[in-house]
Amino acid sequence: MVYNPANPIIVQGDFSVLLEAHHADFEKVRSELSVFADLEKSPEHIHTYRITPLSLWNAASTGKKPAQVLEFLEQYVKFPLPNNVCRDIQGYMGRYGLVKLMSHPPMISADGESGQVVPGEFLYLYSQDIPTIMTIAGHKETKGIFVHQLDENTLVMPSGKRGIIKQLLVKVGYPVEDLAGYIDGEQLEIVLSEHDGAGNPFALRDYQQQAVNVFYDSGRETGGCGVLVLPCGAGKTVIGIGAMAQIGMNTLILTTSTSAVHQWMREIVEKTTLNCEDVGEYSGSRKNICPVTVTTYQMVTYRPHKNGPFPHFEIFNARAWGLIIYDEVHTLPAPVFQVTAELQARRRLGLTATLVREDGREADVFTLIGPKKLDVPWSEMEAAGWIATAICTEVRVPMDFSLRMECAQVPERMAYRFEAENPDKLKAIHYLLRKHADEGILIIGQYIKQLEAIAAHFDFPLITGKTPTEQRDKLYAEFRCGNIPVLVVSKVANFAIDLPDASVGIQVSGAFGSRQEEAQRLGRILRPKKDGRNAYFYSVVSKDSREQEFAHHRQLFLTEQGYQYQILDFEETLLGEGLERCVK
């Protein structure tokens, strides 16, 4: 291949990919590139992606072949692909499925028709590639796991090490295809209703049914575990309910808050033939373990003493669960990874809008919950009308001299908070409230004192972590009904709360550079509107500050999904519109 200056990307030997943001094919190339590479930077003119082993394995898990990746890159690169990049894309993607974990030796059928009994306490790590098995058998990280080498292609290990071996092998570059199967849970007939709670016709949308089918995979060992990635507002709860109906067994659901627990319970009862007695809440106030039980990550990771045991881990063995659903799986706490490593014989479904984790533990989700089975681009869902079209704007508010001086004299983390709590943001909020006077508005922030000041200034109701669950649910219901037009919420509303009538989000502060928080907050307003109107997301930041720098990193995931942030200089806007005296 020769130099082609008209093409939009440059692939470098360090596996970085540079994409021209103003190229005519930008959207098409961005969409395909994000399947197998991660966005790192997105300044105005050039976006930088990174190809990693995990990004390639996740692509391979959805059926993408190395030849397809290389063909795409060769079609759009300016310069010839570096030889090491071509070699490693083929090598890493070729490793997916190279090592298989099985419940029986490959020469013996799973149902035992050969007459040989395979002990249930052992699993078999198999590869057709003998050097790979030799490498794994002798590697210092993994060799202590195996109790026997059955033949030159097969290693024998205790079944209780199923999660650990997958974690270790992905670290040394061998993603395991887990075909060891599952223990069936207690049977439970779950039939989807033909009408929802409001009496409207109900059925899974085409993409929701596709997601269920991809996860279940006709009941084969290749199905039954994995992560489904869909935008906020796409109905991931409904997909989870569809998976429950498909599998038809007792189900444990873990989610992010008690309000989300109640939402799951309500949706299950409304959209299936199960009744209230079949669906239990396991929380601080109730400990009902039923055929379908819903709890929170916070509940199961509670322990009275810092280094003591987790008393509520017993819920994982309280019933014969046939399916465990991890809602908002990107928030999975470290202790739940530990117990999930011991639950590899259970079917596991992860639901999320983004696999981005700020702690870098994406590989643990890949190994312990399962590989990515489906990743639906937000732009596709928006084009189909399943989520609202969103207009994103970064509103830059100046800091006065005294605040700038104060920020210059304190440690960086404290300065960031002072910038985030800039009192002049009240003026920007006032301006945006006037602009969207007839719409459902969420004001979202990180710092409670700031939110209390906003709620008091405008006389709006406030929901924080201290708000009792009953009061939270009441305020959410009032907002859904339109009785409350504006709601001020802390990070407790980041996840798993369905507020379909919210069409405007005003973010006044956030958790530093958290990309997944930005995506989740936008998701609060993406439910499609009855009248088809757009959604508006405003990120209000202090101008020329650390907060503005962090805001750029927060926007990376949404930029990868095709969203572009408009920049609104608040001071210039007021002067231009002659409103400086109207906004106080």
Stockholm file with secondary structure:
# STOCKHOLM 1.0

chainA/1-584         MVYNPANPIIVQGDFSVLLEAHHADFEKVRSELSVFADLEKSPEHIHTYRITPLSLWNAASTGKKPAQVLEFLEQYVKFPLPNNVCRDIQGYMGRYGLVKLMSHPPMISADGESGQVVPGEFLYLYSQDIPTIMTIAGHKETKGIFVHQLDENTLVMPSGKRGIIKQLLVKVGYPVEDLAGYIDGEQLEIVLSEHDGAGNPFALRDYQQQAVNVFYDSGRETGGCGVLVLPCGAGKTVIGIGAMAQIGMNTLILTTSTSAVHQWMREIVEKTTLNCEDVGEYSGSRKNICPVTVTTYQMVTYRPHKNGPFPHFEIFNARAWGLIIYDEVHTLPAPVFQVTAELQARRRLGLTATLVREDGREADVFTLIGPKKLDVPWSEMEAAGWIATAICTEVRVPMDFSLRMECAQVPERMAYRFEAENPDKLKAIHYLLRKHADEGILIIGQYIKQLEAIAAHFDFPLITGKTPTEQRDKLYAEFRCGNIPVLVVSKVANFAIDLPDASVGIQVSGAFGSRQEEAQRLGRILRPKKDGRNAYFYSVVSKDSREQEFAHHRQLFLTEQGYQYQILDFEETLLGEGLERCVK
#=GR chainA/1-584 SS CCCCTTSCEEECTTSEEEEETTSTTHHHHHHHHTTTSEEEECCSSEEEEECCHHHHHHHHHTTCCHHHHHHHHHHHBSSCCCHHHHHHHHHHHHHTTTEEEESSCTTSCTTCTTSCCCCTTEEEEECSCHHHHHHHHHCTTTGGGCSEEEETTEEEEEGGGHHHHHHHHHHTTCCEEEESCCCCCCBCCCCBCSBCTTSCBCCCCHHHHHHHHHHHGGGCTTSSEEEEECCTTSCHHHHHHHHHHHHCBCEEEEESCHHHHHHHHHHHHHHBSCCGGGEEEESSSCBCCCSEEEEEHHHHTCCSSTTSCCGGGGGGGSSCCSEEEETTGGGCCHHHHHHHTTCTTSEEEEEESCCCCTTSCHHHIIIIICCEEEECCHHHHHHTTSSCCEEEEEEEECCCHHHHHHHHTSCHHHHHHHHHTCTTHHHHHHHHHHHTTTSEEEEECSCHHHHHHHHHHHTCCEECTTSCHHHHHHHHHHHHHTSCSEEEECGGGSSSCCCTTEEEEEECCCSTTCHHHHHHHHHTTCSCCTTCCCEEEEEEEETTSHHHHHHHHHTHHHHHTTCCEEEEEHHHHHHHHTCTTTCC
#=GC SS_cons         CCCCTTSCEEECTTSEEEEETTSTTHHHHHHHHTTTSEEEECCSSEEEEECCHHHHHHHHHTTCCHHHHHHHHHHHBSSCCCHHHHHHHHHHHHHTTTEEEESSCTTSCTTCTTSCCCCTTEEEEECSCHHHHHHHHHCTTTGGGCSEEEETTEEEEEGGGHHHHHHHHHHTTCCEEEESCCCCCCBCCCCBCSBCTTSCBCCCCHHHHHHHHHHHGGGCTTSSEEEEECCTTSCHHHHHHHHHHHHCBCEEEEESCHHHHHHHHHHHHHHBSCCGGGEEEESSSCBCCCSEEEEEHHHHTCCSSTTSCCGGGGGGGSSCCSEEEETTGGGCCHHHHHHHTTCTTSEEEEEESCCCCTTSCHHHIIIIICCEEEECCHHHHHHTTSSCCEEEEEEEECCCHHHHHHHHTSCHHHHHHHHHTCTTHHHHHHHHHHHTTTSEEEEECSCHHHHHHHHHHHTCCEECTTSCHHHHHHHHHHHHHTSCSEEEECGGGSSSCCCTTEEEEEECCCSTTCHHHHHHHHHTTCSCCTTCCCEEEEEEEETTSHHHHHHHHHTHHHHHTTCCEEEEEHHHHHHHHTCTTTCC
//
